[in-house]
Structure formats: structure tokens, C-alpha cells
Amino acid sequence: MKLICMADGLFLYRTNNHFIVTDQDNNILKEAKTVGTCDRYILQVLNSRRAAEKYASSLKELKALGIL
């Protein structure tokens, strides 16, 4: 396996026949024949994390203002 890229705890590897996305604990999250499929998966996970962080931040702000 050859490491292609790493992004926020996600690792993209190339093997002989396919591509694999793993987490920092080496759990396989996605396996595909094309790198594009794995790229889209990584972007989807990162966007989901970003949205969750934004939501948590807005909740903290509303609580600080006494709205919640």
C-alpha cells in the first residue's frame, strides 16, 4: 500500500487494484476502484465534520446569550 494523501485523520492509500480510505486507527472506511470515489467520500466526511462544528459553535453562542 502506498499513501497518497492525508486529511484530518483520514488516509488515502493506493493498492495494486484499488484505493482505500482509513482512519487513524487503520479502520477501513471506504474501498473503491477509482480515486475519485474516495476523494468524494473524504470531502463528504470533512464537510460533515465542518457542519457539526459550526452547529456546536452556534449552540454555544446562543447559550451564552441566554437564548437557550
C-alpha positions as CSV (number, residue, x, y, z in Angstrom):
1,M,0.0,0.0,0.0
2,K,1.2,3.5,-0.9
3,L,0.0,6.6,1.0
4,I,-1.5,9.1,-1.5
5,C,-2.7,11.8,0.9
6,M,-3.8,12.6,4.4
7,A,-6.5,14.9,5.6
8,D,-7.7,15.5,9.2
9,G,-7.2,11.9,10.3
10,L,-8.3,10.3,7.0
11,F,-5.7,8.5,5.0
12,L,-6.0,7.6,1.3
13,Y,-3.9,4.6,0.1
14,R,-3.4,3.0,-3.3
15,T,-3.0,-0.7,-3.6
16,N,-2.5,-2.8,-6.7
17,N,-6.1,-2.9,-7.8
18,H,-8.0,-0.2,-5.8
19,F,-8.0,2.7,-3.3
20,I,-8.7,2.6,0.4
21,V,-9.6,5.3,2.9
22,T,-8.7,4.6,6.5
23,D,-9.0,6.4,9.8
24,Q,-6.2,7.0,12.3
25,D,-6.8,3.6,13.8
26,N,-6.4,1.9,10.4
27,N,-10.1,1.0,10.2
28,I,-11.1,0.8,6.5
29,L,-13.9,3.4,5.9
30,K,-14.1,3.2,2.1
31,E,-12.8,1.0,-0.6
32,A,-13.2,1.8,-4.3
33,K,-11.7,1.1,-7.7
34,T,-11.3,4.8,-8.6
35,V,-9.5,7.6,-6.7
36,G,-12.4,9.9,-7.4
37,T,-14.8,7.9,-5.4
38,C,-12.5,8.0,-2.4
39,D,-11.9,11.7,-2.9
40,R,-15.6,12.4,-2.8
41,Y,-16.0,10.3,0.3
42,I,-13.2,12.2,2.1
43,L,-14.8,15.6,1.1
44,Q,-18.2,14.4,2.3
45,V,-16.8,13.4,5.7
46,L,-14.8,16.7,6.1
47,N,-17.9,18.8,5.1
48,S,-20.0,16.8,7.6
49,R,-17.4,17.5,10.4
50,R,-17.3,21.2,9.5
51,A,-21.1,21.5,9.6
52,A,-21.2,19.7,13.0
53,E,-18.5,22.1,14.4
54,K,-20.4,25.1,13.1
55,Y,-23.6,23.8,14.7
56,A,-22.0,23.2,18.0
57,S,-20.4,26.6,17.9
58,S,-23.7,28.4,17.2
59,L,-25.3,26.5,20.1
60,K,-22.6,27.7,22.5
61,E,-23.1,31.2,21.3
62,L,-26.9,31.0,21.8
63,K,-26.5,29.6,25.3
64,A,-24.0,32.4,26.2
65,L,-26.6,34.9,25.1
66,G,-29.3,33.3,27.2
67,I,-31.5,32.3,24.3
68,L,-31.2,28.6,25.0
